[in-house]
Amino acid sequence: MSRLDYHHIDILETPRCVLRAVTLSDASDILRLYSNPDVIRYTESPHPMRNIRAAEQAIEFYQRGYMEGWMYRWGNILKSSGRLIGTSGLHRMNDEHRFTNIGYEIDSPYWNRGLTTEVVQVMTRYAFETLNMHRVEAELIPQNVGSARVAQKNGYHYEATRRQRLRKQTHYFDIDVYAILQHDWQALQ
């Protein structure tokens, strides 16, 4: 089995979620998730997802990114229902400098339950223990205070604001950078 076979991406577990490869059979759940304006409000997506083909293309993008070695993207499955309630991943992976970005979305009915905090914790552990990263970054729109709290609960520290770094349709948004280094994470264990 090849490390880059997306169908064999490592499965991660939190107390309440299983993180597994997103497959084309998840397209309707991906469409539901990314067509929700509340979910994509603070992401790079300029508008809600509109159709099942767009969901399939997103899944194909996740698979291609993994096979090319610069992205891990998981579907977050709630154990109690077996339902895909979000996606999460490590992106822009740089093996030479040993850093990556972390990203996550969860469907709005599951906000404020600590689920995203669990997911970020297990992905951060994976980045440091399995992928041997030195640094993990979270790039957040400053208005996304919920995501900032999730990052801080997991030991990420605010470092900088990149002014007007993200364009969504006709508006520019600042991006706050939060990061955790491997030795910071080890100190928390």
MIFI-507425 format. One record per residue: residue number from 0; x, y, z of N, C-alpha, C in turn. Coordinates in pm, whole numbers, plus 32768, in hexadecimal, padded with zeros to 4 digits. Layout:
BEGIN
pt n NUM&nu X&nv Y&nw Z&cau X&cav Y&caw Z&cu X&cv Y&cw Z
...
//
This chain:
BEGIN
pt n 0&nu 8055&nv 7F89&nw 8000&cau 8000&cav 8000&caw 8000&cu 8058&cv 807B&cw 8000
pt n 1&nu 8044&nv 80D5&nw 7FA4&cau 8092&cav 814F&caw 7F98&cu 8064&cv 81B7&cw 7FFD
pt n 2&nu 80C3&nv 8203&nw 8032&cau 80A2&cav 826F&caw 808E&cu 8044&cv 82D4&cw 804B
pt n 3&nu 804E&nv 82E0&nw 7FC7&cau 8001&cav 8345&caw 7F80&cu 7F80&cv 8311&cw 7F44
pt n 4&nu 7F54&nv 829C&nw 7F6E&cau 7ED3&cav 8267&caw 7F41&cu 7E67&cv 82A2&cw 7F9C
pt n 5&nu 7E1B&nv 8301&nw 7F66&cau 7DBA&cav 834B&caw 7FB8&cu 7D55&cv 82F0&cw 7FFC
pt n 6&nu 7D36&nv 8280&nw 7FC0&cau 7CD5&cav 8225&caw 7FFD&cu 7D0C&cv 81E1&cw 8078
pt n 7&nu 7D8E&nv 81F1&nw 8091&cau 7DCD&cav 81B9&caw 8108&cu 7E05&cv 8227&cw 8163
pt n 8&nu 7DD0&nv 82A0&nw 8159&cau 7DFA&cav 830C&caw 81B2&cu 7DE2&cv 82E0&cw 8242
pt n 9&nu 7E3C&nv 8303&nw 829B&cau 7E2D&cav 82DA&caw 8326&cu 7DA7&cv 8309&cw 835F
pt n 10&nu 7D69&nv 82B3&nw 83AC&cau 7CED&cav 82D4&caw 83F2&cu 7D12&cv 8308&cw 847C
pt n 11&nu 7CDB&nv 837B&nw 84A0&cau 7CF4&cav 83B8&caw 8523&cu 7C75&cv 83B2&cw 8574
pt n 12&nu 7C82&nv 83AE&nw 85F8&cau 7C0D&cav 83AA&caw 864F&cu 7C17&cv 840F&cw 86BF
pt n 13&nu 7BA6&nv 844C&nw 86DE&cau 7B97&cav 849E&caw 8755&cu 7B31&cv 8454&cw 87AD
pt n 14&nu 7B17&nv 8486&nw 8824&cau 7AB0&cav 8442&caw 8874&cu 7A28&cv 8435&cw 882E
pt n 15&nu 7A06&nv 8498&nw 87D8&cau 7980&cav 8497&caw 879B&cu 797E&cv 8490&cw 8704
pt n 16&nu 79F2&nv 8496&nw 86C4&cau 79F7&cav 8497&caw 8631&cu 7A60&cv 8437&cw 85FC
pt n 17&nu 7A47&nv 8408&nw 8582&cau 7AA9&cav 83BE&caw 8534&cu 7ACA&cv 8416&cw 84BC
pt n 18&nu 7B4A&nv 8427&nw 84A0&cau 7B77&cav 8471&caw 842C&cu 7BA8&cv 840B&cw 83C6
pt n 19&nu 7B69&nv 840A&nw 8351&cau 7B8B&cav 83A9&caw 82E9&cu 7B8A&cv 83ED&cw 8261
pt n 20&nu 7BBD&nv 83A7&nw 81FE&cau 7BC1&cav 83DC&caw 8176&cu 7B35&cv 8405&cw 814A
pt n 21&nu 7B2C&nv 8472&nw 8102&cau 7AAE&cav 849B&caw 80C4&cu 7AA7&cv 8456&cw 803C
pt n 22&nu 7A37&nv 8414&nw 8020&cau 7A27&cav 83CD&caw 7FA3&cu 79B5&cv 8409&cw 7F52
pt n 23&nu 79AB&nv 83E1&nw 7ED6&cau 793F&cav 8415&caw 7E81&cu 78B5&cv 83F3&cw 7EB9
pt n 24&nu 78AB&nv 838A&nw 7F08&cau 782A&cav 836B&caw 7F46&cu 7801&cv 83D3&cw 7FAE
pt n 25&nu 785F&nv 842B&nw 7FD5&cau 7841&cav 8497&caw 8034&cu 7814&cv 8517&cw 7FEF
pt n 26&nu 7806&nv 8515&nw 7F6B&cau 77EC&cav 8591&caw 7F20&cu 7771&cv 85DC&cw 7F53
pt n 27&nu 7705&nv 8597&nw 7F72&cau 768C&cav 85DE&caw 7FA0&cu 76A4&cv 8620&cw 8028
pt n 28&nu 76F2&nv 85E0&nw 8080&cau 7713&cav 861E&caw 8101&cu 7770&cv 8696&cw 80EE
pt n 29&nu 77CE&nv 868A&nw 8091&cau 7828&cav 86FB&caw 8074&cu 77D8&cv 8770&cw 803C
pt n 30&nu 7779&nv 8752&nw 7FE3&cau 7723&cav 87BC&caw 7FAD&cu 76D3&cv 87FE&cw 801D
pt n 31&nu 7698&nv 87AF&nw 8075&cau 764C&cav 87E7&caw 80E6&cu 76A4&cv 8842&cw 813A
pt n 32&nu 771D&nv 8815&nw 8159&cau 7779&cav 8861&caw 81AD&cu 77A2&cv 88E4&cw 816B
pt n 33&nu 77D2&nv 88DC&nw 80F0&cau 780A&cav 8953&caw 80AF&cu 77A2&cv 89A9&cw 8067
pt n 34&nu 7725&nv 8981&nw 8069&cau 76BD&cav 89DA&caw 8034&cu 7682&cv 8A2F&cw 80A5
pt n 35&nu 76AC&nv 8A15&nw 8120&cau 767E&cav 8A61&caw 8194&cu 76D0&cv 8AE2&cw 819F
pt n 36&nu 7692&nv 8B57&nw 8188&cau 76DD&cav 8BD6&caw 818E&cu 7721&cv 8BEE&cw 8215
pt n 37&nu 76E6&nv 8BBC&nw 8282&cau 7725&cav 8BCD&caw 8304&cu 77A7&cv 8B7F&cw 830E
pt n 38&nu 77AC&nv 8B0A&nw 82D1&cau 7824&cav 8AB6&caw 82D7&cu 7896&cv 8AF5&cw 8286
pt n 39&nu 7878&nv 8B2A&nw 8212&cau 78E3&cav 8B5E&caw 81BB&cu 7902&cv 8BF1&cw 81D1
pt n 40&nu 78B9&nv 8C31&nw 8229&cau 78CB&cav 8CC2&caw 8241&cu 795E&cv 8CE7&cw 8255
pt n 41&nu 79A8&nv 8C99&nw 82A1&cau 7A31&cav 8CBD&caw 82C3&cu 7A99&cv 8C66&cw 827B
pt n 42&nu 7A71&nv 8C27&nw 820E&cau 7ACE&cav 8BD7&caw 81BF&cu 7AF8&cv 8C25&cw 8143
pt n 43&nu 7B50&nv 8BEA&nw 80F4&cau 7B7B&cav 8C29&caw 8077&cu 7B12&cv 8C1E&cw 8009
pt n 44&nu 7AAB&nv 8BCD&nw 801D&cau 7A42&cav 8BBC&caw 7FB8&cu 79F8&cv 8C3F&cw 7FA3
pt n 45&nu 79EF&nv 8C6D&nw 7F26&cau 79AD&cav 8CED&caw 7F0D&cu 7915&cv 8CE7&cw 7F15
pt n 46&nu 78DB&nv 8C6F&nw 7F05&cau 784A&cav 8C61&caw 7F08&cu 7826&cv 8BD1&cw 7F2D
pt n 47&nu 77AC&nv 8BBB&nw 7F5A&cau 7783&cav 8B33&caw 7F7E&cu 778A&cv 8AD4&cw 7F06
pt n 48&nu 77A5&nv 8A56&nw 7F22&cau 77A9&cav 89EF&caw 7EBA&cu 771C&cv 89E2&cw 7E80
pt n 49&nu 7714&nv 89CE&nw 7DFC&cau 7691&cav 89D4&caw 7DBC&cu 7659&cv 8950&cw 7D8A
pt n 50&nu 76AE&nv 88EB&nw 7D72&cau 7678&cav 8870&caw 7D39&cu 76D2&cv 87F8&cw 7D5B
pt n 51&nu 769F&nv 8783&nw 7D40&cau 76E4&cav 8707&caw 7D63&cu 7768&cv 86F9&cw 7D17
pt n 52&nu 776E&nv 872C&nw 7C9D&cau 77EC&cav 8724&caw 7C51&cu 785A&cv 8774&cw 7C96
pt n 53&nu 7838&nv 87E6&nw 7CCE&cau 789B&cav 8836&caw 7D18&cu 78CE&cv 87E8&cw 7D92
pt n 54&nu 7876&nv 879F&nw 7DD3&cau 789E&cav 874D&caw 7E45&cu 78FD&cv 86DE&cw 7E18
pt n 55&nu 78DD&nv 869E&nw 7DA9&cau 7934&cav 8634&caw 7D74&cu 79BD&cv 866C&cw 7D4E
pt n 56&nu 79BF&nv 86E5&nw 7D15&cau 7A3F&cav 8724&caw 7CF1&cu 7A91&cv 8744&cw 7D6E
pt n 57&nu 7A4F&nv 876E&nw 7DD8&cau 7A96&cav 8789&caw 7E56&cu 7AD6&cv 8709&cw 7E8A
pt n 58&nu 7A8D&nv 869C&nw 7E86&cau 7AC2&cav 861B&caw 7EB5&cu 7B36&cv 85EF&cw 7E5F
pt n 59&nu 7B2A&nv 85FF&nw 7DDC&cau 7B99&cav 85DD&caw 7D82&cu 7C13&cv 8635&cw 7D9F
pt n 60&nu 7BFE&nv 86B2&nw 7DC3&cau 7C6B&cav 870D&caw 7DE9&cu 7CB0&cv 86DA&cw 7E68
pt n 61&nu 7C62&nv 86B0&nw 7ECD&cau 7C9D&cav 8678&caw 7F48&cu 7CF4&cv 85FF&cw 7F26
pt n 62&nu 7CBF&nv 85A7&nw 7ED1&cau 7D08&cav 852D&caw 7EAE&cu 7D89&cv 854E&cw 7E63
pt n 63&nu 7D80&nv 85AB&nw 7E06&cau 7DF6&cav 85D2&caw 7DB8&cu 7E60&cv 8614&cw 7E12
pt n 64&nu 7E35&nv 866A&nw 7E6D&cau 7E93&cav 86AB&caw 7EC8&cu 7EDE&cv 8647&cw 7F1E
pt n 65&nu 7E96&nv 85E0&nw 7F4A&cau 7ED6&cav 8578&caw 7F9B&cu 7F39&cv 8527&cw 7F47
pt n 66&nu 7F0F&nv 84FF&nw 7ED0&cau 7F65&cav 84AD&caw 7E7B&cu 7FE2&cv 84FB&cw 7E4F
pt n 67&nu 7FD6&nv 8580&nw 7E45&cau 8049&cav 85D3&caw 7E22&cu 809E&cv 85F8&cw 7E9C
pt n 68&nu 806C&nv 85D8&nw 7F14&cau 80BB&cav 85E9&caw 7F8C&cu 80B5&cv 866F&cw 7FD1
pt n 69&nu 8052&nv 86C4&nw 7FB1&cau 804D&cav 8747&caw 7FF2&cu 7FCC&cv 875E&cw 8043
pt n 70&nu 7F78&nv 86F8&nw 8050&cau 7EFB&cav 8709&caw 8099&cu 7ECD&cv 8685&cw 80D5
pt n 71&nu 7E9B&nv 868E&nw 814F&cau 7E4D&cav 8621&caw 818C&cu 7DC4&cv 865F&cw 81A8
pt n 72&nu 7D5A&nv 861F&nw 817B&cau 7CD3&cav 8652&caw 8196&cu 7C7D&cv 85DD&cw 81C2
pt n 73&nu 7C3D&nv 85EF&nw 8236&cau 7BE9&cav 8587&caw 826F&cu 7B57&cv 85B5&cw 8277
pt n 74&nu 7AFD&nv 8555&nw 826F&cau 7A72&cav 856C&caw 8292&cu 7A64&cv 8552&cw 8328
pt n 75&nu 7A21&nv 85AA&nw 836D&cau 7A0B&cav 859A&caw 83FD&cu 7983&cv 8557&cw 8412
pt n 76&nu 7988&nv 84DC&nw 8442&cau 7910&cav 848B&caw 8451&cu 78EC&cv 8486&cw 84E5
pt n 77&nu 7873&nv 84AF&nw 8507&cau 7844&cav 84A9&caw 8591&cu 7828&cv 8417&cw 85B3
pt n 78&nu 786B&nv 83E3&nw 861A&cau 785E&cav 8355&caw 863D&cu 77CE&cv 8330&cw 8660
pt n 79&nu 7787&nv 8387&nw 86A6&cau 7702&cav 8363&caw 86D6&cu 769D&cv 8353&cw 8666
pt n 80&nu 76B2&nv 8395&nw 85F4&cau 7652&cav 838D&caw 8586&cu 768C&cv 8353&cw 8506
pt n 81&nu 7711&nv 8351&nw 84FA&cau 7750&cav 8325&caw 847E&cu 7749&cv 838D&cw 8410
pt n 82&nu 7720&nv 8407&nw 8432&cau 770C&cav 8471&caw 83D1&cu 7789&cv 84C6&cw 83BE
pt n 83&nu 77A8&nv 84EC&nw 8341&cau 7813&cav 8549&caw 8325&cu 77E4&cv 85D4&cw 834E
pt n 84&nu 7829&nv 8610&nw 83AF&cau 77FF&cav 8692&caw 83E4&cu 7863&cv 8701&cw 83C6
pt n 85&nu 78D1&nv 86DD&nw 8385&cau 7935&cav 8742&caw 8364&cu 79AA&cv 8705&cw 831A
pt n 86&nu 7A07&nv 8759&nw 82F6&cau 7A85&cav 872C&caw 82BD&cu 7AF5&cv 8776&cw 8303
pt n 87&nu 7B6A&nv 873B&nw 82FF&cau 7BDE&cav 8779&caw 833D&cu 7C5A&cv 874A&cw 82F4
pt n 88&nu 7CC4&nv 8799&nw 82FE&cau 7D3B&cav 876E&caw 82B7&cu 7DB8&cv 87BA&cw 82D6
pt n 89&nu 7E23&nv 8786&nw 82A0&cau 7EA6&cav 87C4&caw 82A2&cu 7EC7&cv 87E5&cw 8212
pt n 90&nu 7EEC&nv 8862&nw 81F8&cau 7EFC&cav 8893&caw 816F&cu 7F81&cv 88DA&cw 815E
pt n 91&nu 7FA6&nv 88F0&nw 80E3&cau 801F&cav 893A&caw 80C1&cu 8097&cv 88FF&cw 810C
pt n 92&nu 809A&nv 887C&nw 8112&cau 8104&cav 8837&caw 815C&cu 818A&cv 8850&cw 8119
pt n 93&nu 81ED&nv 8870&nw 816B&cau 8272&cav 888C&caw 813A&cu 82D4&cv 8832&cw 8184
pt n 94&nu 8303&nv 87CA&nw 8141&cau 835C&cav 8769&caw 8182&cu 83E6&cv 87A4&cw 819F
pt n 95&nu 8416&nv 87FC&nw 8147&cau 849B&cav 8835&caw 815B&cu 84A2&cv 8887&cw 81DC
pt n 96&nu 843E&nv 88DD&nw 81F1&cau 843D&cav 8933&caw 8267&cu 83E8&cv 88FB&cw 82D8
pt n 97&nu 83A5&nv 8889&nw 82BE&cau 8357&cav 8840&caw 8321&cu 82E9&cv 8897&cw 8360
pt n 98&nu 8297&nv 88D4&nw 8309&cau 8222&cav 891B&caw 833B&cu 81A8&cv 88FB&cw 82E6
pt n 99&nu 8134&nv 8916&nw 831F&cau 80B6&cav 8901&caw 82D9&cu 804E&cv 8961&cw 8311
pt n 100&nu 7FE2&nv 8972&nw 82C8&cau 7F6E&cav 89BE&caw 82F7&cu 7F01&cv 895C&cw 831E
pt n 101&nu 7EB3&nv 8980&nw 8381&cau 7E43&cav 892E&caw 83AD&cu 7DC2&cv 8977&cw 8387
pt n 102&nu 7D5F&nv 892C&nw 835F&cau 7CDE&cav 8967&caw 833D&cu 7C6E&cv 890B&cw 8367
pt n 103&nu 7BFA&nv 8944&nw 8382&cau 7B8A&cav 88F4&caw 83B3&cu 7B07&cv 893F&cw 83A1
pt n 104&nu 7A9F&nv 88F3&nw 8381&cau 7A17&cav 8926&caw 8378&cu 79BC&cv 88BF&cw 83B8
pt n 105&nu 7959&nv 88EE&nw 83FE&cau 78F6&cav 8894&caw 843B&cu 786D&cv 88D0&cw 8421
pt n 106&nu 780C&nv 887C&nw 840B&cau 7784&cav 88A9&caw 83EE&cu 774C&cv 88F5&cw 8466
pt n 107&nu 7705&nv 8960&nw 844C&cau 76D9&cav 89BC&caw 84B6&cu 7686&cv 897B&cw 8525
pt n 108&nu 7636&nv 8912&nw 850D&cau 75EE&cav 88D6&caw 857E&cu 764C&cv 8898&cw 85E7
pt n 109&nu 76CD&nv 8887&nw 85C5&cau 772B&cav 8847&caw 8621&cu 7790&cv 88A9&cw 865E
pt n 110&nu 7777&nv 892A&nw 864B&cau 77CF&cav 898F&caw 8685&cu 77BF&cv 8994&cw 871D
pt n 111&nu 7825&nv 89C4&nw 875E&cau 7825&cav 89DC&caw 87F0&cu 780E&cv 895D&cw 8843
pt n 112&nu 7841&nv 88ED&nw 8812&cau 7835&cav 886F&caw 885B&cu 78BE&cv 8831&cw 887A
pt n 113&nu 7928&nv 8877&nw 8853&cau 79AF&cav 8844&caw 886C&cu 79E0&cv 87E1&cw 8805
pt n 114&nu 7990&nv 87C3&nw 879F&cau 79B8&cav 8761&caw 873A&cu 7A2F&cv 8790&cw 86E7
pt n 115&nu 7A2E&nv 880F&nw 86C0&cau 7A9C&cav 8843&caw 866F&cu 7B1D&cv 8846&cw 86C1
pt n 116&nu 7B13&nv 8866&nw 8740&cau 7B89&cav 8865&caw 8797&cu 7BC7&cv 87D9&cw 8799
pt n 117&nu 7B75&nv 8772&nw 87A1&cau 7BA6&cav 86E7&caw 879E&cu 7BEB&cv 86C9&cw 871A
pt n 118&nu 7BAF&nv 86F4&nw 86AD&cau 7BE4&cav 86D8&caw 8628&cu 7C6B&cv 871D&cw 8615
pt n 119&nu 7C74&nv 879B&nw 863E&cau 7CF2&cav 87E5&caw 8630&cu 7D5D&cv 87A5&cw 8686
pt n 120&nu 7D39&nv 8777&nw 86FB&cau 7D9B&cav 8736&caw 8752&cu 7DD7&cv 86BA&cw 8710
pt n 121&nu 7D83&nv 8664&nw 86D9&cau 7DB5&cav 85E8&caw 869C&cu 7E04&cv 8605&cw 861C
pt n 122&nu 7DDB&nv 866A&nw 85CF&cau 7E27&cav 868C&caw 8556&cu 7EAE&cv 86C9&cw 8578
pt n 123&nu 7EB1&nv 871B&nw 85E1&cau 7F30&cav 8756&caw 860C&cu 7F8F&cv 86E8&cw 863B
pt n 124&nu 7F5D&nv 868B&nw 8689&cau 7FAF&cav 8619&caw 86B4&cu 7FE4&cv 85CD&cw 863B
pt n 125&nu 7F8E&nv 85B4&nw 85DA&cau 7FB6&cav 856B&caw 8561&cu 8025&cv 85B8&cw 8517
pt n 126&nu 8015&nv 863B&nw 850A&cau 8079&cav 868C&caw 84C4&cu 8102&cv 8680&cw 8506
pt n 127&nu 8105&nv 8682&nw 858C&cau 8185&cav 867C&caw 85D2&cu 81BA&cv 85EE&cw 85E2
pt n 128&nu 8166&nv 8591&nw 860A&cau 8196&cav 8509&caw 8628&cu 81A8&cv 84B2&cw 85AD
pt n 129&nu 814E&nv 84BC&nw 854D&cau 8154&cav 8464&caw 84D9&cu 819D&cv 84A6&cw 8464
pt n 130&nu 817E&nv 8524&nw 844A&cau 81BA&cav 8568&caw 83D7&cu 823B&cv 85B1&cw 83FA
pt n 131&nu 825C&nv 85B6&nw 847A&cau 82D6&cav 85F7&caw 84AB&cu 82E1&cv 8689&cw 8480
pt n 132&nu 8272&nv 86D0&nw 8485&cau 8274&cav 875E&caw 8466&cu 82B3&cv 87AA&cw 84DC
pt n 133&nu 82EC&nv 881D&nw 84BC&cau 8326&cav 8874&caw 8522&cu 82C4&cv 88E3&cw 8549
pt n 134&nu 826D&nv 8908&nw 84EB&cau 8213&cav 897A&caw 84FF&cu 818E&cv 895E&cw 84BA
pt n 135&nu 8121&nv 8981&nw 84FF&cau 809B&cav 8978&caw 84C5&cu 805B&cv 8A01&cw 84D4
pt n 136&nu 8024&nv 8A34&nw 8467&cau 7FE5&cav 8AB8&caw 8466&cu 7F4F&cv 8AAE&cw 844C
pt n 137&nu 7F05&nv 8B08&nw 848A&cau 7E77&cav 8B1B&caw 846C&cu 7E67&cv 8BAB&cw 843C
pt n 138&nu 7E2C&nv 8BBC&nw 83C7&cau 7E13&cav 8C42&caw 8390&cu 7D7F&cv 8C5E&cw 839A
pt n 139&nu 7D5B&nv 8CC5&nw 83E6&cau 7CCF&cav 8CDE&caw 8407&cu 7CA7&cv 8D6D&cw 83EB
pt n 140&nu 7C2F&nv 8D80&nw 83B7&cau 7BF7&cav 8E06&caw 83AD&cu 7BDA&cv 8E35&cw 843C
pt n 141&nu 7C06&nv 8EAD&nw 8464&cau 7BFA&cav 8ED9&caw 84EF&cu 7B6D&cv 8ED0&cw 8529
pt n 142&nu 7B07&nv 8EE0&nw 84D8&cau 7A7D&cav 8ED8&caw 8509&cu 7A56&cv 8E49&cw 8531
pt n 143&nu 7AA5&nv 8DE8&nw 850D&cau 7A88&cav 8D5D&caw 852B&cu 7ABD&cv 8D3C&cw 85B8
pt n 144&nu 7A7C&nv 8D76&nw 861B&cau 7AAB&cav 8D68&caw 86A6&cu 7A9F&cv 8CD7&cw 86D7
pt n 145&nu 7A3F&nv 8C8C&nw 86A5&cau 7A31&cav 8BFF&caw 86CC&cu 7AAC&cv 8BAF&cw 86A3
pt n 146&nu 7ADD&nv 8BC3&nw 8629&cau 7B54&cav 8B7C&caw 85FC&cu 7BCF&cv 8BA9&cw 8649
pt n 147&nu 7BD6&nv 8C28&nw 8667&cau 7C48&cav 8C59&caw 86B6&cu 7C49&cv 8C15&cw 873F
pt n 148&nu 7BD5&nv 8C06&nw 877C&cau 7BCE&cav 8BC1&caw 87FF&cu 7BF9&cv 8B2F&cw 87F3
pt n 149&nu 7BCE&nv 8AEC&nw 8788&cau 7BF6&cav 8A61&caw 8772&cu 7C8E&cv 8A59&cw 8767
pt n 150&nu 7CCA&nv 8AB1&nw 8719&cau 7D5D&cav 8AAF&caw 8709&cu 7DA1&cv 8AC7&cw 8790
pt n 151&nu 7D73&nv 8B2A&nw 87D9&cau 7DB1&cav 8B4A&caw 885B&cu 7DA1&cv 8AD8&cw 88BE
pt n 152&nu 7D2F&nv 8A97&nw 88C0&cau 7D1C&cav 8A24&caw 891A&cu 7D7E&cv 89B4&cw 88FC
pt n 153&nu 7DAE&nv 89AE&nw 8880&cau 7E0C&cav 8946&caw 8857&cu 7E9E&cv 8976&cw 885B
pt n 154&nu 7EB6&nv 89E8&nw 889A&cau 7F3F&cav 8A17&caw 88AD&cu 7F76&cv 8A6F&cw 883F
pt n 155&nu 7F26&nv 8A95&nw 87DE&cau 7F53&cav 8AEF&caw 8774&cu 7F59&cv 8B7D&cw 87AB
pt n 156&nu 7FBE&nv 8BC8&nw 877D&cau 7FD0&cav 8C52&caw 87A9&cu 7FBD&cv 8CB1&cw 8734
pt n 157&nu 7F7A&nv 8D22&nw 8750&cau 7F6D&cav 8D8B&caw 86EB&cu 7FF7&cv 8DC3&cw 86CC
pt n 158&nu 8016&nv 8DD2&nw 864B&cau 8099&cav 8E06&caw 8624&cu 8092&cv 8E88&cw 85D5
pt n 159&nu 8033&nv 8E92&nw 857A&cau 8033&cav 8F07&caw 8522&cu 7FAD&cv 8F14&cw 84DA
pt n 160&nu 7F97&nv 8F8A&nw 84A5&cau 7F26&cav 8FA1&caw 844C&cu 7F5B&cv 8FC6&cw 83C3
pt n 161&nu 7F30&nv 8F7A&nw 8360&cau 7F52&cav 8F9A&caw 82D5&cu 7EDF&cv 8FEE&cw 829F
pt n 162&nu 7EFC&nv 906D&nw 8288&cau 7E93&cav 90C9&caw 8261&cu 7E5F&cv 90AD&cw 81D4
pt n 163&nu 7DDA&nv 90A7&nw 81CB&cau 7D93&cav 9094&caw 814C&cu 7DD0&cv 9024&cw 80F8
pt n 164&nu 7DEB&nv 8FB4&nw 8135&cau 7E2D&cav 8F42&caw 80F6&cu 7DCC&cv 8EED&cw 80A2
pt n 165&nu 7D4A&nv 8EEE&nw 80C5&cau 7CE9&cav 8E96&caw 8084&cu 7C7E&cv 8EE9&cw 803E
pt n 166&nu 7C65&nv 8EC7&nw 7FC0&cau 7BFB&cav 8F0A&caw 7F75&cu 7B88&cv 8EA8&cw 7F61
pt n 167&nu 7B12&nv 8ED3&nw 7F88&cau 7A98&cav 8E86&caw 7F72&cu 7A38&cv 8EE1&cw 7F28
pt n 168&nu 7A1E&nv 8EBE&nw 7EAD&cau 79CC&cav 8F10&caw 7E54&cu 7A0A&cv 8F9B&cw 7E4C
pt n 169&nu 79C9&nv 9002&nw 7E7F&cau 79FE&cav 908A&caw 7E71&cu 7A3A&cv 90C0&cw 7EF2
pt n 170&nu 7A45&nv 906D&nw 7F59&cau 7A78&cav 909B&caw 7FDA&cu 7AFD&cv 905A&cw 7FFC
pt n 171&nu 7B51&nv 90A6&nw 803F&cau 7BD0&cav 9073&caw 8070&cu 7BC7&cv 9060&cw 8107
pt n 172&nu 7C04&nv 8FF4&nw 8136&cau 7C02&cav 8FD5&caw 81C5&cu 7C90&cv 8FC4&cw 81F8
pt n 173&nu 7CA5&nv 8FF4&nw 8273&cau 7D22&cav 8FD8&caw 82B8&cu 7D25&cv 8F44&cw 82DD
pt n 174&nu 7D9C&nv 8F10&nw 82F4&cau 7DAE&cav 8E87&caw 8323&cu 7E07&cv 8E8B&cw 839F
pt n 175&nu 7DD6&nv 8E53&nw 840C&cau 7E27&cav 8E43&caw 8484&cu 7E6E&cv 8DBD&cw 847D
pt n 176&nu 7EED&nv 8DBD&nw 849E&cau 7F3D&cav 8D43&caw 849D&cu 7F51&cv 8D15&cw 852D
pt n 177&nu 7F27&nv 8C9A&nw 8547&cau 7F40&cav 8C55&caw 85C5&cu 7F9D&cv 8BE1&cw 85A6
pt n 178&nu 7FF7&nv 8BC0&nw 8601&cau 8053&cav 8B51&caw 85E6&cu 807A&cv 8B0C&cw 8667
pt n 179&nu 80A4&nv 8A90&nw 8656&cau 80DC&cav 8A42&caw 86C3&cu 8157&cv 89FB&cw 868D
pt n 180&nu 81C0&nv 89FB&nw 86DE&cau 823B&cav 89B5&caw 86BA&cu 823D&cv 892E&cw 86FF
pt n 181&nu 828C&nv 88D3&nw 86C9&cau 8290&cav 884C&caw 8702&cu 82B5&cv 884E&cw 8796
pt n 182&nu 8317&nv 88A0&nw 87BE&cau 833C&cav 88A2&caw 884B&cu 82D0&cv 88E1&cw 88A3
pt n 183&nu 8280&nv 893E&nw 886C&cau 820D&cav 8975&caw 88B7&cu 81A9&cv 8905&cw 88D2
pt n 184&nu 818E&nv 88B8&nw 8869&cau 812C&cav 884B&caw 8874&cu 815D&cv 87E2&cw 88D8
pt n 185&nu 81DE&nv 87BE&nw 88CF&cau 8214&cav 875A&caw 892B&cu 820A&cv 8786&cw 89BC
pt n 186&nu 821A&nv 8807&nw 89D4&cau 8211&cav 883D&caw 8A5C&cu 8183&cv 8830&cw 8A94
pt n 187&nu 811F&nv 882A&nw 8A3B&cau 8093&cav 881E&caw 8A65&cu 806B&cv 878E&cw 8A84
pt n 188&nu 80BC&nv 872D&nw 8A58&cau 8099&cav 86A0&caw 8A68&cu 80B5&cv 866D&cw 8AF4
//
